[in-house]
């Protein structure tokens, strides 16, 4: 059975039969506070040394927001960003922050991937709205739990794929809906990651000893992951390449570059995935991969194949594209029976291929509402108490993340995956189970009251 976002929303009220909502995922949860028209949204920001520092800075520019508390496991690494908000309470442990800061309305989470779900689930149980940097979750089970708890609590959520608010995403869908390239049966998506951004993919776990930096709480940084000694190849900024902490190049960039395919074609879960990769090992993602997703249908009523390329691998030249024209380092293209749409990374501006077709193209009317901005729409939705107004809320981004992560299962197992989304199981590969439902280190698992799937 293929579950699309559209059918998910239609069936959300049928808790007894829905794939996503079956059973109650939480107990003892709270509803979000109603925010008055003259009140500010009080946000606690968790993980502010890197990407989170920029997100916090943008949120602080909104006159309807109060940055109320800060949290980071490394005060030295986050020092520049901490200094921007003098007088704010500062914590190393998010659990202490959530316990003490009773007045928080929302949290922003920009930690490494392995911490996203435990923090977000704990916050949602307390009725806090949640903004989570991408990718939404570290495992398929986590993504599904996050969608369920968001719905059960009524909080407003958003995943940090900023291009989802952009003009390019909307134009791509409007052009495809208008039949600009006919029926789409093939999509190609690519990224320049990991490349220069981190150098840990394809490597085994380091064995050298390094002292833990004095300002870093290494035990808290590890959190749910298996215990190990500190090494600078883990943090800061190198964690994405390690299986225990990140989701590799796909987790970093497919949430951006593949977003137009899932949004424009209403893709649900794949029923099959397979992968070609460089040499694999149990510690890190391979240096490169080409992952093929097979979707049984789309909103155009036909099967679709989507290929993902990373680590320097590139798709073939789009049909009809000028021989001297080069693809950008990040992007996506759709192959229809009447032509090709090409767009840059981060849901960039689309173009028809070849350029002559673009010059002759009669653009359809703009029918999709435009966004005031990815983080602005989340803030506005929080204040209004309207989860559907945040367009990359977990109702959208959780099934999207699930589908993408199914593509990592053939990388982990070395075999084609037959995927049963209803059972959340690789039917031909029981060895994939630990990557679907991962174990958690004692004391750092999912919060109390969350029942695993």
N, C-alpha and C positions, 0 to 999 in steps of 0.2 A: 504493500500500500504506500503510495507516495503522498506525503503530507506537505502541502504548500503553505506559505504564510496566510494566504487568503482562506484556505479551508480551516487552518488553525483558528483564525479569528471567528469564523462562522461557528465552529464547534466548541469554542472556549467555555460556553456555559454548560456543556454536557460533560460534567466532571467524571461521570462514571465510565465514559467511553473514549474520551479524548486521549490521544497519544501523549500530549504535552501535560495535561492537567490530571491524569488518572491518579486517584488517591490524593490524600492531603500530604503535602511535603513538609509542613511546618506545624508546630504547636506553640502556643503562648505568644503569638505575634501581635504587634501593635499597629494601629493605623496611623498614617501621617497626620501631623498637626495642620489644621486649617490656618493659612497665613493671611492675615488681614491686608487690605489694599494699601495701607500706609506702613506696613511692616517690611523689614528686610529679610531675605533668605540667609540664614546663618549656616555657613558651610565650614566643615572641618576638612582640611586637606592632608592626605596621607600619601607620603612618598613625594617629596618636593625637591629632591636634589637634581634631577634631570628633567625629563619631559613634564613632570608634575609642576615644576617651577614655572614653566611657561603657561600651563593651564591655569594655575592659581593666579598668575599675573593678569590674564585676560578676565577671569571671573571678578577680580578686584576692581576692574574698570567699570563694571555695571553698577549703576546707582541703586539698584534693588538688592544688592548683595553685600553681606558683611563676612569677611574672612574672620572666622571666630576662633579657630584653633589650628595648630600645625602639628604634624607628626612625621618623624623620619628616624630611621635606625642609625643614621650617621650624621651627627650634627655638623661635623667639619665639611663633609661633602655638600651639605645643604645650606651652609652658613650664609652664602650670598642671598639666597632666597629667604631665609629666616629673617635676615636684617631688614627686609622690605616691609615687615609687618611687626614693628616693635610693640611690645606689651601683650602680644597674643600668647596664650598658654601654649607651651611646647612639650610634646610627649615623644617618647621612643616607641612605646607600645600602644597600638591603636585600641586595644581592649581597655586600657586605662583611660584613654581619651573618651571612648564611648561611655564608660561608666561615670566619669566625672563631669563631662560637658553635657548636661541634661538638656540644654537649650539648643543643641544643634538640630537644624532641620534637614541637613543633607551632608553627604560626604563626597569628596573627590578622591579617587584611588588611582595612583600612578606608580604602583610597585612593580617588581618583576611579575611575570605571568602566574607563577605558582602560588602567589598570595591573593590574586584577584578574587576568587570565589569565597574563601573563608572570610575575608573582610567584608565583601559586599553582602553576603548572606547574613552576617551578624548585624550589619547596619540596617538592612531591610527588615529583619525581625523586630528591630526597635522603632520601626516606622520612619526611617530616614530615607530620603530620596538619594539616589546613587548615580554618580558619573564614574565610569570605569574606563581607563585607557584600553586600547586594543592590544592583543585580541581579548575578547571578553573573558575567556576561561582557558584553563590549562588542559582540561579533558572534556570529552563529550558529556559525561555524566554531570560535570559541574555546570556546563552551559544549560542543560535541561533543568537542573535544580534552580538555577538563577531565574529562568523564565517563570517557573512555577511560583517561587516565593514572591517575585515581583507582582504577579497577578493576585496572589492570595492576600498580600498586604496593601495593594493599591498605591504603592509608591511610584514616583516618576523615575525612569531610568534612561540612561544613554550610554552607548559605547562610543569610544573616542575615535571613530573614523570620520574625520571632519569633512571629507569630500561628499558625504551623504547629504550634506546641506547645500551642495554647490549647484551651480547652473548646469554644468556638464552632465551630471547624472540625470537631471530632468530633461534636458534636450535629447539625450540618448534614448530615453524611454519614449518621449513624444515622437521621435522620428521612427523608431521601430513600430510603435503602435499605429503610426500613419502608413505603414507599409513601405517605407523608403528603401528597404533592401529585401522585402518579401519575407518568406519564412526562414527563420534562423535555425540551423542545425549544428553549427560548429562555432566554438568560441576559443580564442587563444589569449592567455594572460601571462605576463612576465614581469620580472623584477631584477634589479641589479644587486639585490642583497644575497648573501651576506657581504661579499666583496670587501671594500675598505671599512665597512661599518663595524664589523667584529670579525675576529680571526680564529674563532674557536671551533668551527664546524669541521668535522672530519678528524678530530683529535680525541685521544683517550684522556681519561681523568688524570690531572696532574698529581705527581707524588712528592714534589719538593715541599719543604716546610717554609712557611712565611708567618711571621708574627701577625696577629690580628691588629689592625690600626687602632690606636687608643680610643678614637671617637666612635668606632663601629661596634654595635651590638651584634656580633656574628650569629649568636643563637637565634635572635629575632629575625635576622635577615634570612637564615635558613628556613625557619618556620616549619611548614609542612613537609619539606624535602628531607631526604635521608641525611643523617648526620655525617659530616666530613670536616676536614681541616680547611681553614681559610686559604684562599689563593687569589692573587690579583687577576687570574684568568676567569674568575667568577664575577667579581664586582670591583669597581663599578663598570657598567656598560658592556661587559663581555658575556653576560649571563644568557643571552638569547640563543646562543649556539648549543647550550647544554640541555639535554632532554629533561632533566629533573627540574629545570627552572624556566625554560622558555618553550616556544613552539617554532623556533627556527625562522628561516626567511619567509616561509608561508604565513606563519603567525604574525610577522611584522608587516607584510605588505599585501597579502591576498585580501585582507579585510578592506583595503583601499582599492586595489586595482581590479579585483573581481566583483566588487560591489555593483557596478552597472549591470553585470550579467544576472545576478540574483534579483536585483530590483526591477529591471526592465522585462525580464522573462518570467518572473515569479517562480524561480526554481525552488524546488523543495529539497528533499534529501536525495543523494545519489543512491542507486541500487548496486553499483559496482565501482570500484576504484582500483587502479594499478599504477605502478611506478617504475621508472628507470632511475638509477642513482649511481653516484660514485661509490667507492667502498664505504660500507657501514660499520658501525661499532655500537656497543650498548650504552655509551656515554654521551655522544654528541650527534647532531644531525649531520648528514653527509655534506660534502663540499658543494654538490649540485644535485638537483633532482628535476625530473620531468614527471608530473603526476597527471593522470588522466581520470576524469570524472565522467561517469555515464549516468545521465538523468533520464528516467523513463518518459518524462513529458515536461512540457512548459505551458505557459498560458497561450501558446500558439498550437497546442495539441499534438506535438510531435516529440520524439526523443531528441536529446541534445548531448553532444560530447563537448566537454570543456577541458583544455589542457593548460597546466600551470608549469612555468619554467623559472628556475632560479639558479643562482651561482654562476652566472655567465652564459647559460644556455638561452637560446633565442628561438622563437617560432619561425616557420618558413615565411617568406615574403607574402603579404596578403595578395590574393588573386586580383589582378588588374592594377596593382600599385606600380608606379613608375620605377624602372630598374635603378635609377640613380638616387632614389629617395630612401632614406634610412629610417628605421624605427627608432623611437626614443628608448632610453634605458629602462623605463617603466611604462607599461601600457596594456591595452586590451584591444582586440578587434573581433567583430562579429561577422560571420560569413553567412549571408542569406542567399536564397536562390535568385535574387535580383541584384545582388551587389554586396558591398562591404562597408561597414562603419568602423572607423579607427579612432581611438581616443588615447590621450596620454594617461599617465599614472594619476593616482589620487582622484579618480573619477573626473578626468580632465575633459576639455571641450572636444566634442566629436567632429569628425570630418568624413565625408563620403570619399570612397576610393573608386577610380582615380580622381585627381583633382578637377578634371574637366566635369565630372558628374556633380561635384560640389558646386562649381560655378553655375551650373544649370538648375540646381535643386531649388524647388519652391518650398520653402520651409512651412511646416504646418503651424497652426495656432498653438500658443502656449496654453496648455490646459491644466498643468499641475501647479498647485500653489507653490510660491517661492518661499524660502526660509529666511528669517532675519539673521541667521548665523547658527552654527552647530551648537555652540555652548549657550548662546542667548536663547535659543528655542527651548533648551533644557531648563534654564532658569525660569523662563516664562511659564513653562508647563508645570514646574514645581509650585510656583506661586498660585497658579490657577487650579492645581490638583487634577490635571488632565494628562494621564500617561500617554495617550495616543498622539498628543501634540509634539512629543519628542520622537522624531521620525527614525532614529536608530535606537529606540527603546528596546528593552530585552524582548518584547513581543516580536520584533524584527531581527535584532542582532543575535539572539540566542540560537534560533534555527539556522541562521546564516553561519554562525560560528561552528555549530555542530556539523553541518555539511562540509565545511572546509576541513575540519579535523579528521573526518573520515578518510580524507586523502593522505593523512600521515600514517594510517594503519598499514598500508602496503610497504611504506618506508621502514617501519619498525619490524614487520614480519618477513619481508622479502617475498611476498606472494600476493597475487590478486585477491582482493577482498570482495566477498558477496555480502552486502549490507542489508540487514533487516532493521529498519528504523523504528518499527513498532516495538520490537523486542530490545532495541538498542544493543544489537549483537552482530558480530561478524560470523555468519553461519558456517563458514568453511575454515575459520581460523580461531580456535579457542585461545591460542597463544596471544591474541590481540587484547584479551580481556584486561590485563593490568594497565593498558594504555587507555582504556575506556573508563574504568573504575579504578583509579590509582589508590595505593595505600598512603596513609598519612602518618607522619611521625607523632608519637605519643605526646599529647599535650598541645598539639598544633593542628588538629583536624578540623572538620566542619563544626560549626557551633552547635551547642546542645539544642535539641528540638528539631534538627534537620534529619529527616529519615532518608537514607540513601536509596538509590534505585537499584 
